[in-house]
Amino acid sequence: MNEMPVSPEAPKKNNTMIIVAVVVVVLFCCCCAFLLGGWFFGDQIVQSLGG
């Protein structure tokens, strides 16, 4: 019989830090967009709310 040697499986990589970094970057971008939107359109938003 011609058997192939079995190679040991490589340990799984831990992607937790990558996932956390992506989530932090996305939240940071959302906060920046929200603040910039308030900065540029704040007066219009207040006027539309009747303030």
N, C-alpha and C positions, 0 to 999 in steps of 0.2 A: 504494500500500500504506500501511496505517496501522500503523506500527511504534511500539511503546512504548519510551520511552528506558530504557536499562538503567542502574539505579543501582548504584554500587559496593557490594560487600558490606561490612557492618560487620565490623571485626576481632573475632575470638572473644574473649570475656572469659575471663580466667584465674581459674578457680575453686579453685586450689590452696590459697590461704590460707583460704578458707571451709571446705574439706574438713579441713584441718589443725585449724582452730579447733573444728569439730564433734567430731573425734576426741579432742582434748584435753579438751573439756568432758565427753564421755561417760566417758572414763577417770577424770577427776576425780570424777564422780558415783559411779562404781563403787567407787573407793577410799574415798570418804566412807561409802558404804553398808556396805562391808566393815568399816571401823573402828567405825562405830556399832553394827553387829551384834555385833562382838566386845566392845564396851563393855557393851552391855545383856545379852548372852547368854553372855559369857565364862565365868562360873562354871558354867553349865549344860553348856557344851561341854567344859570340863575334867573335870567329874564324869562325863559320859557316856563320856569317853575313859579313865576309871579313874584319874585323877590326883589 
